[in-house]
Amino acid sequence: MNVRKSLSERDLAVLRGRGLLASDETAYWLDDNLIAENVFNHQQRVLDSTGTLMLETKKRVLKG
């Protein structure tokens, strides 16, 4: 089952600031893939599938 998780406005701003996300795109996590989607034509592309982008929505607390 694919789990879609929205990004925060702050994360979207970071991606736009880095030039990874256009102004007519939104982004979300789909399982472990970061997907950019055009809001007008719904064209999708993978921004990150390796987990190398550090974003607010991906941070987790590790208990040990």
PLY file of the C-alpha trace (Angstrom):
ply
format ascii 1.0
element vertex 64
property float x
property float y
property float z
element edge 63
property int vertex1
property int vertex2
end_header
0.00 0.00 0.00
1.39 3.41 -0.99
1.41 6.01 1.76
1.30 9.63 0.59
2.55 12.24 3.07
2.30 15.97 2.43
5.26 18.27 2.92
5.12 21.33 5.13
5.10 24.81 3.60
8.62 25.23 4.97
9.87 22.13 3.12
8.21 23.29 -0.11
9.95 26.67 0.28
13.31 24.92 0.81
12.85 22.85 -2.35
11.86 25.93 -4.35
14.82 27.85 -2.94
17.19 25.09 -4.07
15.67 25.18 -7.55
14.31 21.64 -7.25
10.63 22.56 -7.36
8.90 24.94 -9.79
6.30 27.46 -8.68
3.54 25.42 -10.39
4.51 22.21 -8.59
3.81 20.68 -5.22
5.72 17.82 -3.60
4.93 14.92 -1.30
6.44 11.71 0.01
5.09 8.54 -1.57
6.53 5.76 0.55
10.29 6.53 0.40
10.16 8.59 -2.80
9.90 12.37 -2.92
7.55 13.21 -5.78
7.03 16.58 -7.51
3.67 17.03 -9.19
2.54 19.81 -11.51
-0.72 21.21 -10.12
-2.14 21.97 -13.59
-1.43 18.86 -15.67
-0.63 16.40 -12.83
2.67 15.36 -14.43
4.86 13.70 -11.80
8.61 13.26 -11.40
10.81 11.76 -8.71
12.89 14.34 -6.83
14.59 11.93 -4.45
14.44 8.18 -4.00
17.59 7.79 -1.94
16.52 9.71 1.15
19.44 12.15 0.91
17.32 15.30 1.16
16.94 16.42 4.77
13.52 17.94 5.15
11.39 18.76 8.17
8.77 16.12 7.32
11.37 13.33 7.06
13.03 13.87 10.44
12.35 11.18 13.02
13.19 10.77 16.68
15.39 7.76 17.31
14.97 5.99 20.64
17.74 3.88 21.94
0 1
1 2
2 3
3 4
4 5
5 6
6 7
7 8
8 9
9 10
10 11
11 12
12 13
13 14
14 15
15 16
16 17
17 18
18 19
19 20
20 21
21 22
22 23
23 24
24 25
25 26
26 27
27 28
28 29
29 30
30 31
31 32
32 33
33 34
34 35
35 36
36 37
37 38
38 39
39 40
40 41
41 42
42 43
43 44
44 45
45 46
46 47
47 48
48 49
49 50
50 51
51 52
52 53
53 54
54 55
55 56
56 57
57 58
58 59
59 60
60 61
61 62
62 63
